[in-house]
Amino acid sequence: MRPLQISPETAVKLSEKLGIPLEHLMHTPQHILMQKLAELAKEETADPNGGESDKS
């Protein structure tokens, strides 16, 4: 299986957002990665602030 064909910047951002190591991300099958991204998008739509409050 080939590693994902994404830019290094995108890989780092996805790794941080999904909470998985970069090496693991690059060898994740594309259909599984897309599923995780869909779940993440669904969570962010349910909580648009990402769990952060705007209190100053």
PDB file of N, CA, C, O and CB in Angstrom:
ATOM      1  N   MET A   1       0.843  -1.172   0.000  1.00  0.00           N
ATOM      2  CA  MET A   1       0.000   0.000   0.000  1.00  0.00           C
ATOM      3  C   MET A   1       0.891   1.237   0.000  1.00  0.00           C
ATOM      4  O   MET A   1       1.872   1.304   0.740  1.00  0.00           O
ATOM      5  CB  MET A   1      -0.961  -0.003   1.216  1.00  0.00           C
ATOM      6  N   ARG A   2       0.544   2.214  -0.832  1.00  0.00           N
ATOM      7  CA  ARG A   2       1.298   3.458  -0.916  1.00  0.00           C
ATOM      8  C   ARG A   2       0.877   4.402   0.195  1.00  0.00           C
ATOM      9  O   ARG A   2      -0.279   4.394   0.620  1.00  0.00           O
ATOM     10  CB  ARG A   2       1.102   4.122  -2.283  1.00  0.00           C
ATOM     11  N   PRO A   3       1.823   5.227   0.672  1.00  0.00           N
ATOM     12  CA  PRO A   3       1.444   6.269   1.633  1.00  0.00           C
ATOM     13  C   PRO A   3       0.493   7.265   0.975  1.00  0.00           C
ATOM     14  O   PRO A   3       0.434   7.361  -0.251  1.00  0.00           O
ATOM     15  CB  PRO A   3       2.702   7.001   2.178  1.00  0.00           C
ATOM     16  N   LEU A   4      -0.243   7.997   1.786  1.00  0.00           N
ATOM     17  CA  LEU A   4      -1.166   8.997   1.266  1.00  0.00           C
ATOM     18  C   LEU A   4      -0.417  10.049   0.462  1.00  0.00           C
ATOM     19  O   LEU A   4       0.724  10.387   0.776  1.00  0.00           O
ATOM     20  CB  LEU A   4      -1.945   9.655   2.408  1.00  0.00           C
ATOM     21  N   GLN A   5      -1.055  10.556  -0.557  1.00  0.00           N
ATOM     22  CA  GLN A   5      -0.460  11.589  -1.398  1.00  0.00           C
ATOM     23  C   GLN A   5      -0.984  12.947  -0.951  1.00  0.00           C
ATOM     24  O   GLN A   5      -1.804  13.568  -1.628  1.00  0.00           O
ATOM     25  CB  GLN A   5      -0.773  11.339  -2.904  1.00  0.00           C
ATOM     26  N   ILE A   6      -0.490  13.402   0.213  1.00  0.00           N
ATOM     27  CA  ILE A   6      -0.877  14.704   0.737  1.00  0.00           C
ATOM     28  C   ILE A   6       0.382  15.483   1.094  1.00  0.00           C
ATOM     29  O   ILE A   6       1.455  14.906   1.264  1.00  0.00           O
ATOM     30  CB  ILE A   6      -1.811  14.558   1.973  1.00  0.00           C
ATOM     31  N   SER A   7       0.237  16.795   1.204  1.00  0.00           N
ATOM     32  CA  SER A   7       1.398  17.628   1.513  1.00  0.00           C
ATOM     33  C   SER A   7       1.828  17.414   2.967  1.00  0.00           C
ATOM     34  O   SER A   7       1.017  17.014   3.802  1.00  0.00           O
ATOM     35  CB  SER A   7       1.082  19.122   1.256  1.00  0.00           C
ATOM     36  N   PRO A   8       3.094  17.679   3.268  1.00  0.00           N
ATOM     37  CA  PRO A   8       3.566  17.534   4.647  1.00  0.00           C
ATOM     38  C   PRO A   8       2.787  18.422   5.630  1.00  0.00           C
ATOM     39  O   PRO A   8       2.518  18.004   6.756  1.00  0.00           O
ATOM     40  CB  PRO A   8       5.052  17.867   4.721  1.00  0.00           C
ATOM     41  N   GLU A   9       2.431  19.626   5.217  1.00  0.00           N
ATOM     42  CA  GLU A   9       1.677  20.523   6.091  1.00  0.00           C
ATOM     43  C   GLU A   9       0.302  19.942   6.410  1.00  0.00           C
ATOM     44  O   GLU A   9      -0.151  19.989   7.554  1.00  0.00           O
ATOM     45  CB  GLU A   9       1.530  21.907   5.441  1.00  0.00           C
ATOM     46  N   THR A  10      -0.354  19.398   5.395  1.00  0.00           N
ATOM     47  CA  THR A  10      -1.664  18.791   5.594  1.00  0.00           C
ATOM     48  C   THR A  10      -1.554  17.574   6.504  1.00  0.00           C
ATOM     49  O   THR A  10      -2.400  17.369   7.374  1.00  0.00           O
ATOM     50  CB  THR A  10      -2.288  18.395   4.248  1.00  0.00           C
ATOM     51  N   ALA A  11      -0.526  16.775   6.310  1.00  0.00           N
ATOM     52  CA  ALA A  11      -0.330  15.580   7.132  1.00  0.00           C
ATOM     53  C   ALA A  11      -0.151  15.956   8.596  1.00  0.00           C
ATOM     54  O   ALA A  11      -0.721  15.308   9.474  1.00  0.00           O
ATOM     55  CB  ALA A  11       0.883  14.780   6.640  1.00  0.00           C
ATOM     56  N   VAL A  12       0.630  16.990   8.868  1.00  0.00           N
ATOM     57  CA  VAL A  12       0.861  17.419  10.253  1.00  0.00           C
ATOM     58  C   VAL A  12      -0.446  17.910  10.878  1.00  0.00           C
ATOM     59  O   VAL A  12      -0.765  17.556  12.013  1.00  0.00           O
ATOM     60  CB  VAL A  12       1.939  18.535  10.309  1.00  0.00           C
ATOM     61  N   LYS A  13      -1.195  18.719  10.141  1.00  0.00           N
ATOM     62  CA  LYS A  13      -2.464  19.240  10.665  1.00  0.00           C
ATOM     63  C   LYS A  13      -3.452  18.114  10.942  1.00  0.00           C
ATOM     64  O   LYS A  13      -4.107  18.106  11.985  1.00  0.00           O
ATOM     65  CB  LYS A  13      -3.078  20.242   9.681  1.00  0.00           C
ATOM     66  N   LEU A  14      -3.565  17.159  10.012  1.00  0.00           N
ATOM     67  CA  LEU A  14      -4.475  16.033  10.215  1.00  0.00           C
ATOM     68  C   LEU A  14      -4.049  15.181  11.402  1.00  0.00           C
ATOM     69  O   LEU A  14      -4.884  14.739  12.191  1.00  0.00           O
ATOM     70  CB  LEU A  14      -4.545  15.175   8.957  1.00  0.00           C
ATOM     71  N   SER A  15      -2.757  14.955  11.523  1.00  0.00           N
ATOM     72  CA  SER A  15      -2.232  14.165  12.630  1.00  0.00           C
ATOM     73  C   SER A  15      -2.604  14.794  13.966  1.00  0.00           C
ATOM     74  O   SER A  15      -3.046  14.099  14.881  1.00  0.00           O
ATOM     75  CB  SER A  15      -0.711  14.026  12.515  1.00  0.00           C
ATOM     76  N   GLU A  16      -2.427  16.106  14.080  1.00  0.00           N
ATOM     77  CA  GLU A  16      -2.766  16.816  15.309  1.00  0.00           C
ATOM     78  C   GLU A  16      -4.265  16.790  15.570  1.00  0.00           C
ATOM     79  O   GLU A  16      -4.703  16.557  16.696  1.00  0.00           O
ATOM     80  CB  GLU A  16      -2.274  18.255  15.242  1.00  0.00           C
ATOM     81  N   LYS A  17      -5.047  17.031  14.525  1.00  0.00           N
ATOM     82  CA  LYS A  17      -6.502  17.115  14.674  1.00  0.00           C
ATOM     83  C   LYS A  17      -7.103  15.757  15.043  1.00  0.00           C
ATOM     84  O   LYS A  17      -8.020  15.681  15.861  1.00  0.00           O
ATOM     85  CB  LYS A  17      -7.138  17.635  13.379  1.00  0.00           C
ATOM     86  N   LEU A  18      -6.584  14.688  14.435  1.00  0.00           N
ATOM     87  CA  LEU A  18      -7.120  13.351  14.700  1.00  0.00           C
ATOM     88  C   LEU A  18      -6.481  12.691  15.919  1.00  0.00           C
ATOM     89  O   LEU A  18      -6.987  11.691  16.429  1.00  0.00           O
ATOM     90  CB  LEU A  18      -6.923  12.470  13.488  1.00  0.00           C
ATOM     91  N   GLY A  19      -5.364  13.258  16.381  1.00  0.00           N
ATOM     92  CA  GLY A  19      -4.713  12.712  17.566  1.00  0.00           C
ATOM     93  C   GLY A  19      -4.012  11.389  17.319  1.00  0.00           C
ATOM     94  O   GLY A  19      -3.962  10.534  18.202  1.00  0.00           O
ATOM     95  N   ILE A  20      -3.471  11.218  16.118  1.00  0.00           N
ATOM     96  CA  ILE A  20      -2.731   9.988  15.816  1.00  0.00           C
ATOM     97  C   ILE A  20      -1.329  10.360  15.337  1.00  0.00           C
ATOM     98  O   ILE A  20      -1.130  11.434  14.769  1.00  0.00           O
ATOM     99  CB  ILE A  20      -3.477   9.130  14.738  1.00  0.00           C
ATOM    100  N   PRO A  21      -0.358   9.476  15.565  1.00  0.00           N
ATOM    101  CA  PRO A  21       1.013   9.779  15.127  1.00  0.00           C
ATOM    102  C   PRO A  21       1.084   9.973  13.611  1.00  0.00           C
ATOM    103  O   PRO A  21       0.334   9.355  12.855  1.00  0.00           O
ATOM    104  CB  PRO A  21       1.972   8.654  15.556  1.00  0.00           C
ATOM    105  N   LEU A  22       1.985  10.826  13.192  1.00  0.00           N
ATOM    106  CA  LEU A  22       2.151  11.142  11.774  1.00  0.00           C
ATOM    107  C   LEU A  22       2.452   9.890  10.952  1.00  0.00           C
ATOM    108  O   LEU A  22       1.903   9.716   9.864  1.00  0.00           O
ATOM    109  CB  LEU A  22       3.267  12.167  11.589  1.00  0.00           C
ATOM    110  N   GLU A  23       3.318   9.020  11.464  1.00  0.00           N
ATOM    111  CA  GLU A  23       3.671   7.795  10.739  1.00  0.00           C
ATOM    112  C   GLU A  23       2.457   6.904  10.549  1.00  0.00           C
ATOM    113  O   GLU A  23       2.292   6.275   9.504  1.00  0.00           O
ATOM    114  CB  GLU A  23       4.768   7.028  11.480  1.00  0.00           C
ATOM    115  N   HIS A  24       1.610   6.853  11.566  1.00  0.00           N
ATOM    116  CA  HIS A  24       0.394   6.035  11.481  1.00  0.00           C
ATOM    117  C   HIS A  24      -0.578   6.632  10.460  1.00  0.00           C
ATOM    118  O   HIS A  24      -1.195   5.914   9.672  1.00  0.00           O
ATOM    119  CB  HIS A  24      -0.289   5.922  12.871  1.00  0.00           C
ATOM    120  N   LEU A  25      -0.698   7.953  10.492  1.00  0.00           N
ATOM    121  CA  LEU A  25      -1.593   8.643   9.559  1.00  0.00           C
ATOM    122  C   LEU A  25      -1.215   8.357   8.111  1.00  0.00           C
ATOM    123  O   LEU A  25      -2.082   8.082   7.282  1.00  0.00           O
ATOM    124  CB  LEU A  25      -1.569  10.148   9.815  1.00  0.00           C
ATOM    125  N   MET A  26       0.077   8.423   7.809  1.00  0.00           N
ATOM    126  CA  MET A  26       0.527   8.266   6.427  1.00  0.00           C
ATOM    127  C   MET A  26       0.282   6.859   5.876  1.00  0.00           C
ATOM    128  O   MET A  26       0.261   6.663   4.661  1.00  0.00           O
ATOM    129  CB  MET A  26       1.998   8.594   6.331  1.00  0.00           C
ATOM    130  N   HIS A  27       0.099   5.899   6.752  1.00  0.00           N
ATOM    131  CA  HIS A  27      -0.143   4.532   6.282  1.00  0.00           C
ATOM    132  C   HIS A  27      -1.565   4.063   6.554  1.00  0.00           C
ATOM    133  O   HIS A  27      -1.874   2.880   6.417  1.00  0.00           O
ATOM    134  CB  HIS A  27       0.833   3.581   6.935  1.00  0.00           C
ATOM    135  N   THR A  28      -2.432   5.004   6.942  1.00  0.00           N
ATOM    136  CA  THR A  28      -3.842   4.685   7.138  1.00  0.00           C
ATOM    137  C   THR A  28      -4.508   4.592   5.769  1.00  0.00           C
ATOM    138  O   THR A  28      -4.337   5.485   4.938  1.00  0.00           O
ATOM    139  CB  THR A  28      -4.548   5.755   8.037  1.00  0.00           C
ATOM    140  N   PRO A  29      -5.264   3.524   5.524  1.00  0.00           N
ATOM    141  CA  PRO A  29      -5.976   3.430   4.240  1.00  0.00           C
ATOM    142  C   PRO A  29      -6.885   4.643   4.040  1.00  0.00           C
ATOM    143  O   PRO A  29      -7.474   5.161   4.989  1.00  0.00           O
ATOM    144  CB  PRO A  29      -6.805   2.124   4.171  1.00  0.00           C
ATOM    145  N   GLN A  30      -6.985   5.074   2.804  1.00  0.00           N
ATOM    146  CA  GLN A  30      -7.713   6.299   2.496  1.00  0.00           C
ATOM    147  C   GLN A  30      -9.168   6.239   2.948  1.00  0.00           C
ATOM    148  O   GLN A  30      -9.694   7.236   3.443  1.00  0.00           O
ATOM    149  CB  GLN A  30      -7.653   6.575   1.012  1.00  0.00           C
ATOM    150  N   HIS A  31      -9.830   5.092   2.791  1.00  0.00           N
ATOM    151  CA  HIS A  31     -11.244   5.014   3.165  1.00  0.00           C
ATOM    152  C   HIS A  31     -11.427   5.149   4.681  1.00  0.00           C
ATOM    153  O   HIS A  31     -12.435   5.693   5.132  1.00  0.00           O
ATOM    154  CB  HIS A  31     -11.850   3.686   2.677  1.00  0.00           C
ATOM    155  N   ILE A  32     -10.479   4.668   5.459  1.00  0.00           N
ATOM    156  CA  ILE A  32     -10.560   4.794   6.913  1.00  0.00           C
ATOM    157  C   ILE A  32     -10.299   6.237   7.320  1.00  0.00           C
ATOM    158  O   ILE A  32     -10.975   6.768   8.202  1.00  0.00           O
ATOM    159  CB  ILE A  32      -9.554   3.845   7.606  1.00  0.00           C
ATOM    160  N   LEU A  33      -9.326   6.869   6.683  1.00  0.00           N
ATOM    161  CA  LEU A  33      -9.032   8.270   6.964  1.00  0.00           C
ATOM    162  C   LEU A  33     -10.241   9.141   6.641  1.00  0.00           C
ATOM    163  O   LEU A  33     -10.572  10.045   7.408  1.00  0.00           O
ATOM    164  CB  LEU A  33      -7.805   8.737   6.163  1.00  0.00           C
ATOM    165  N   MET A  34     -10.892   8.885   5.534  1.00  0.00           N
ATOM    166  CA  MET A  34     -12.074   9.659   5.155  1.00  0.00           C
ATOM    167  C   MET A  34     -13.197   9.467   6.176  1.00  0.00           C
ATOM    168  O   MET A  34     -13.921  10.413   6.485  1.00  0.00           O
ATOM    169  CB  MET A  34     -12.555   9.250   3.748  1.00  0.00           C
ATOM    170  N   GLN A  35     -13.341   8.263   6.694  1.00  0.00           N
ATOM    171  CA  GLN A  35     -14.349   7.988   7.714  1.00  0.00           C
ATOM    172  C   GLN A  35     -14.048   8.795   8.988  1.00  0.00           C
ATOM    173  O   GLN A  35     -14.953   9.386   9.577  1.00  0.00           O
ATOM    174  CB  GLN A  35     -14.400   6.470   8.031  1.00  0.00           C
ATOM    175  N   LYS A  36     -12.778   8.818   9.408  1.00  0.00           N
ATOM    176  CA  LYS A  36     -12.389   9.571  10.601  1.00  0.00           C
ATOM    177  C   LYS A  36     -12.611  11.068  10.404  1.00  0.00           C
ATOM    178  O   LYS A  36     -13.053  11.761  11.321  1.00  0.00           O
ATOM    179  CB  LYS A  36     -10.920   9.300  10.948  1.00  0.00           C
ATOM    180  N   LEU A  37     -12.304  11.564   9.208  1.00  0.00           N
ATOM    181  CA  LEU A  37     -12.519  12.977   8.920  1.00  0.00           C
ATOM    182  C   LEU A  37     -14.003  13.322   8.939  1.00  0.00           C
ATOM    183  O   LEU A  37     -14.386  14.398   9.398  1.00  0.00           O
ATOM    184  CB  LEU A  37     -11.913  13.342   7.566  1.00  0.00           C
ATOM    185  N   ALA A  38     -14.837  12.416   8.446  1.00  0.00           N
ATOM    186  CA  ALA A  38     -16.283  12.642   8.468  1.00  0.00           C
ATOM    187  C   ALA A  38     -16.790  12.686   9.906  1.00  0.00           C
ATOM    188  O   ALA A  38     -17.629  13.523  10.240  1.00  0.00           O
ATOM    189  CB  ALA A  38     -17.019  11.542   7.673  1.00  0.00           C
ATOM    190  N   GLU A  39     -16.291  11.793  10.761  1.00  0.00           N
ATOM    191  CA  GLU A  39     -16.684  11.788  12.172  1.00  0.00           C
ATOM    192  C   GLU A  39     -16.243  13.086  12.847  1.00  0.00           C
ATOM    193  O   GLU A  39     -16.996  13.671  13.626  1.00  0.00           O
ATOM    194  CB  GLU A  39     -16.074  10.566  12.904  1.00  0.00           C
ATOM    195  N   LEU A  40     -15.028  13.532  12.546  1.00  0.00           N
ATOM    196  CA  LEU A  40     -14.508  14.768  13.116  1.00  0.00           C
ATOM    197  C   LEU A  40     -15.357  15.963  12.672  1.00  0.00           C
ATOM    198  O   LEU A  40     -15.678  16.831  13.483  1.00  0.00           O
ATOM    199  CB  LEU A  40     -13.037  14.971  12.706  1.00  0.00           C
ATOM    200  N   ALA A  41     -15.716  16.006  11.406  1.00  0.00           N
ATOM    201  CA  ALA A  41     -16.543  17.093  10.884  1.00  0.00           C
ATOM    202  C   ALA A  41     -17.918  17.078  11.547  1.00  0.00           C
ATOM    203  O   ALA A  41     -18.474  18.134  11.848  1.00  0.00           O
ATOM    204  CB  ALA A  41     -16.685  16.982   9.351  1.00  0.00           C
ATOM    205  N   LYS A  42     -18.463  15.895  11.773  1.00  0.00           N
ATOM    206  CA  LYS A  42     -19.769  15.771  12.415  1.00  0.00           C
ATOM    207  C   LYS A  42     -19.703  16.300  13.846  1.00  0.00           C
ATOM    208  O   LYS A  42     -20.617  16.993  14.292  1.00  0.00           O
ATOM    209  CB  LYS A  42     -20.245  14.300  12.403  1.00  0.00           C
ATOM    210  N   GLU A  43     -18.630  15.979  14.565  1.00  0.00           N
ATOM    211  CA  GLU A  43     -18.462  16.461  15.934  1.00  0.00           C
ATOM    212  C   GLU A  43     -18.316  17.983  15.961  1.00  0.00           C
ATOM    213  O   GLU A  43     -18.885  18.651  16.824  1.00  0.00           O
ATOM    214  CB  GLU A  43     -17.240  15.798  16.588  1.00  0.00           C
ATOM    215  N   GLU A  44     -17.555  18.521  15.019  1.00  0.00           N
ATOM    216  CA  GLU A  44     -17.353  19.968  14.984  1.00  0.00           C
ATOM    217  C   GLU A  44     -18.633  20.702  14.617  1.00  0.00           C
ATOM    218  O   GLU A  44     -18.838  21.836  15.050  1.00  0.00           O
ATOM    219  CB  GLU A  44     -16.252  20.324  13.997  1.00  0.00           C
ATOM    220  N   THR A  45     -19.493  20.078  13.830  1.00  0.00           N
ATOM    221  CA  THR A  45     -20.754  20.713  13.470  1.00  0.00           C
ATOM    222  C   THR A  45     -21.686  20.710  14.674  1.00  0.00           C
ATOM    223  O   THR A  45     -22.444  21.658  14.874  1.00  0.00           O
ATOM    224  CB  THR A  45     -21.412  19.995  12.269  1.00  0.00           C
ATOM    225  N   ALA A  46     -21.635  19.658  15.470  1.00  0.00           N
ATOM    226  CA  ALA A  46     -22.457  19.583  16.666  1.00  0.00           C
ATOM    227  C   ALA A  46     -21.985  20.577  17.708  1.00  0.00           C
ATOM    228  O   ALA A  46     -22.801  21.131  18.445  1.00  0.00           O
ATOM    229  CB  ALA A  46     -22.441  18.175  17.237  1.00  0.00           C
ATOM    230  N   ASP A  47     -20.662  20.817  17.784  1.00  0.00           N
ATOM    231  CA  ASP A  47     -20.069  21.749  18.752  1.00  0.00           C
ATOM    232  C   ASP A  47     -19.174  22.720  17.996  1.00  0.00           C
ATOM    233  O   ASP A  47     -17.962  22.515  17.938  1.00  0.00           O
ATOM    234  CB  ASP A  47     -19.257  20.987  19.862  1.00  0.00           C
ATOM    235  N   PRO A  48     -19.740  23.771  17.416  1.00  0.00           N
ATOM    236  CA  PRO A  48     -18.968  24.674  16.566  1.00  0.00           C
ATOM    237  C   PRO A  48     -17.808  25.372  17.270  1.00  0.00           C
ATOM    238  O   PRO A  48     -16.868  25.800  16.599  1.00  0.00           O
ATOM    239  CB  PRO A  48     -19.872  25.702  15.999  1.00  0.00           C
ATOM    240  N   ASN A  49     -17.836  25.502  18.587  1.00  0.00           N
ATOM    241  CA  ASN A  49     -16.734  26.138  19.317  1.00  0.00           C
ATOM    242  C   ASN A  49     -15.632  25.158  19.640  1.00  0.00           C
ATOM    243  O   ASN A  49     -14.604  25.560  20.185  1.00  0.00           O
ATOM    244  CB  ASN A  49     -17.241  26.767  20.596  1.00  0.00           C
ATOM    245  N   GLY A  50     -15.805  23.889  19.325  1.00  0.00           N
ATOM    246  CA  GLY A  50     -14.773  22.903  19.581  1.00  0.00           C
ATOM    247  C   GLY A  50     -14.542  22.679  21.061  1.00  0.00           C
ATOM    248  O   GLY A  50     -13.449  22.274  21.458  1.00  0.00           O
ATOM    249  N   GLY A  51     -15.551  22.933  21.891  1.00  0.00           N
ATOM    250  CA  GLY A  51     -15.412  22.746  23.316  1.00  0.00           C
ATOM    251  C   GLY A  51     -14.767  23.908  24.029  1.00  0.00           C
ATOM    252  O   GLY A  51     -14.605  23.878  25.249  1.00  0.00           O
ATOM    253  N   GLU A  52     -14.396  24.932  23.286  1.00  0.00           N
ATOM    254  CA  GLU A  52     -13.758  26.087  23.888  1.00  0.00           C
ATOM    255  C   GLU A  52     -14.819  27.147  24.192  1.00  0.00           C
ATOM    256  O   GLU A  52     -15.762  27.341  23.424  1.00  0.00           O
ATOM    257  CB  GLU A  52     -12.655  26.654  22.958  1.00  0.00           C
ATOM    258  N   SER A  53     -14.647  27.816  25.307  1.00  0.00           N
ATOM    259  CA  SER A  53     -15.571  28.893  25.627  1.00  0.00           C
ATOM    260  C   SER A  53     -14.957  30.234  25.255  1.00  0.00           C
ATOM    261  O   SER A  53     -13.738  30.364  25.151  1.00  0.00           O
ATOM    262  CB  SER A  53     -15.944  28.865  27.118  1.00  0.00           C
ATOM    263  N   ASP A  54     -15.800  31.213  25.059  1.00  0.00           N
ATOM    264  CA  ASP A  54     -15.341  32.544  24.670  1.00  0.00           C
ATOM    265  C   ASP A  54     -15.176  33.452  25.883  1.00  0.00           C
ATOM    266  O   ASP A  54     -15.206  34.675  25.743  1.00  0.00           O
ATOM    267  CB  ASP A  54     -16.317  33.171  23.678  1.00  0.00           C
ATOM    268  N   LYS A  55     -15.004  32.886  27.050  1.00  0.00           N
ATOM    269  CA  LYS A  55     -14.853  33.692  28.254  1.00  0.00           C
ATOM    270  C   LYS A  55     -13.499  34.375  28.257  1.00  0.00           C
ATOM    271  O   LYS A  55     -12.484  33.750  27.952  1.00  0.00           O
ATOM    272  CB  LYS A  55     -15.022  32.831  29.513  1.00  0.00           C
ATOM    273  N   SER A  56     -13.479  35.635  28.595  1.00  0.00           N
ATOM    274  CA  SER A  56     -12.216  36.392  28.648  1.00  0.00           C
ATOM    275  C   SER A  56     -11.857  36.724  30.062  1.00  0.00           C
ATOM    276  O   SER A  56     -10.830  37.357  30.305  1.00  0.00           O
ATOM    277  CB  SER A  56     -12.306  37.672  27.828  1.00  0.00           C
TER     278      SER A  56
END
